[in-house]
Amino acid sequence: MAKVKVKALDAFSHGRLNTRPGETYTMSTGDAEDLEKLGLVKIEGEAADEEVDDLVGDGKKMAPLTSNKMEAKHENKGAKK
């Protein structure tokens, strides 16, 4: 999924993103195009792959999400072997 840099033209919320006018954010191309059509952002260009998704505007990277792994099945005590 391609990422682009956008500049917020107005304050708005989109998912976990809460923007402030004038701040720059990184988001998917599709979201950026939709928000640009609404006049909420201006696309400034492509974002580098190593850029951080800075969702709160403080320069910190979002904590990695924990993986949703299924635990190993336990043996049923009543099951015949």
Secondary structure, 3 states (H helix, E strand, C coil): CCEEEEEECCCCEECCEECCCCCEEEEEHHHHHHHHHCCCEEEEEECCCCCCCCCCCCCCCCCCCCCCCCCCCCCCCCCCC
